[in-house]
Amino acid sequence: MIDIKQHPCFSKEAKGEYARVHLPVAPKCNIQCNYCKRGYDCVNESRPGVTSKVLLPGQALAYLIKLKAIMPHLSVVGVAGPGDPFANPVETMSTLRLVRQEFPEIILCLSTNGLNILPYIEELAALEVSHVTITLNGLDEKSLSRIYKWVRFEKRGYLGETGAKLLLGNQLKAIKALKGFGITTKVNTIVIPGVNDHLMAGIAEKMKELKVDLMNAIPIYPVKDTVFEDIEEPTPAFMKRIRSQIEQYIPPMTHCSRCRADAVGLLGKDEPEAMRILDEVLDEASQLTVCNNENRPFVAVASYEGMLVNQHLGEADELYIFRETPNGYRIVEQRKTPPSGTGAQRWVSLLPGY
């Protein structure tokens, strides 16, 4: 049974006892916030949207396995970027499936802008993703159009109030659906003085109506080369007043650490070994690169039914091996994959004669 009281971002009491890891498997984003600038190969900034590396789902699982070995108190696995999880739905959902298969007791969570989560909520519930955070910064298109430069949905781009209306509508639908499946839902709201700071009470009242569990008012962090780089960060006293307005309607979160997309460890206390382990995983993955030998007539396919290439490699219990012939590809064998849980070594063990 998953114990949701072990989630340090949703429970202040868990903050100093249970650790979390954000797996950075989602580099693309489907909106452009005027306060956000994503950063890659970034080790010096501590804020959402930055990461030192981007991982593939299989690499993320191998990384998690190694982390869990040295961090038995690691209770939460999340996907929070550095872009948006559902601008990268294949990578996000594949990662969640792999983690749930390997760690049935662990807490799974997501942080998203909510634009494209709706089609995946039913499977998220089936995977027991117990906590979802949606960043919602207003309730009217006019104010939201000042916060978002563009919104991209279903391969089309939207600007101004049109994009803001689309985003808000999808967010509200997503929140209702999440609560319908009994998923603990938190709303993050970036407090931007002169833009949306006067809207906090109204947002909190609406979130109460939607049965949102927690609201996290986050002071804007001015980032160089963004539209809002010159807006002054709200003071602690200012934020205290904001949270006092919020708590008239909904419990406010008061211990947010504004985590990176690759954060790992206790809130406010990163695990010092994490970077070494991450480099180790990526180094192991690089050693599995196929050699430049042109005499490679075989193709391995991960498939649910043997007809379509439609299964993630990390989830496959067996692979279909095909050989190229003058008349096309012909199946030659079905090869069982080694047990999961061994990281990159699993794929080395798959080699013939190993």
Buried (B, 14 or more C-beta within 10 A) or exposed (E): EBEBEBBBBBBEEBBEEBBBBBBBBBBBBBBBBBBBBBBBEBEEBBBBBBBBBBBBBBBBBBBBBBBBEEBEEBBBBBBBBBBBBBBBBEBBBBBBBBBBBBBEEBBBBBBBBBBBBBEBBEEBBEBBBBBBBBBBBBBBBEBBBBBBBEBBBEEEEBEBBEBBBBBBEBBBBBBBBBBEBEBBBBBBBBBBBEBBBEBBBBBBBBBBEBEBBBBBBBBBBEBEEBBBEEBEEBEEEBBEEBBEBBEEBBBBBEBBBEBBBBBBBBBBEBBEBBBEBBEBBBEBBEEEEEEEEEEEEEBEBBBEEEEEEEBBBBBBEBBBBBEEEEEEEEEBEEEEBEEBEEBBBBBBEBEEEE
